């Protein structure tokens, strides 16, 4: 029974990683159909997955708990405690319970006795979902919206990047999702022993995903991809020898040239820039305090900081940023003797900010210092684990090199996503939040297996 439950748990993990990014109920009318569709799918799939994890718990990896696992449990408990003390427990539970349990999903992955082949399959599933999302998004961008009868998206303005909404329904959402997926695809270029043709195919897939990421114009996601790719390249080149190393280095060079070329093409009027995107101008707006994006974020961050000051320990409750937003804006306007805050409030034109556009500020404001501290503990533990020296065994075969590559790949992909979280809110949206916590669980699992492989009697299973 428990062995069947364990297999069911692993299959459900694959299903979540594959289906959540693509989940979209056809012809549904809500305020935000893509997000609401993913929330519905996440609640069903996570409930089933947690039931399977509980049933498989007797088959768990029996070892003393470590700091990362303690941090994951602490994040969950902080969410529960914050909701219980907020005076809005029912609201918090109904709105965000599927986000509370994601650290437990990461914990279950770490304790499920996952093998290197399981890690390989998870990476393949994540990239496969990204390819489907990228194909749909790029087809809509170039005017071939074959799914329009099922998903009749209406583009609100002529901004070119809005056309690559894909199944996420928004270019920002799509960009922050596809960046870590592109990093994982790039990691496959460095797989030891891979045939040259397959290595070239993975390079083409990476260029395609990067192309769709650039089309989204998501600045934080592009920065996250750049950092994740740099981490991966530094490690990946060193794992290869001879012609494989030369081929991988060439693929990285092609990727770099393609990125620069795409940026240039999508920044100025030319026949290839079919929707007249202005990518360079979008990056220049980062330094323009008069731009809508900068003004809105100043207001969002000001509101979040006031919420932190009002409830520093336990926060206002998970999912309550949208409830506290306008009351805090009103108090901010009243306390500001000038006209700055009032002008920013008028600029909103009655729109509600559902999130702070900075996951760390939102976590601190809604889950308090306890929740924010627990999240930092998990991230700091991952950082320390990655940079802690990992000895190389005397005889390292392709399986061990592949395991170490997966360890770096999951860390690099997670870095891309968690860096983007400083400028957006991927931890608040089901598909990206599931990917974020899943990558953490997969990284910690790969790290433990890689350190175990140092032992001569490790018995690491080859893929």
PyMOL commands that set and color helices and strands:
alter all, ss='L'
color gray80, all
select helices_A, chain A and resi 2-22+33-59+67-85+89-100+102-111+116-141+160-164+166-168+171-190+196-216+219-238+242-265+279-287+292-310+321-335+340-348+359-387+398-420+426-428+430-452
alter helices_A, ss='H'
color red, helices_A
deselect
rebuild
show_as cartoon
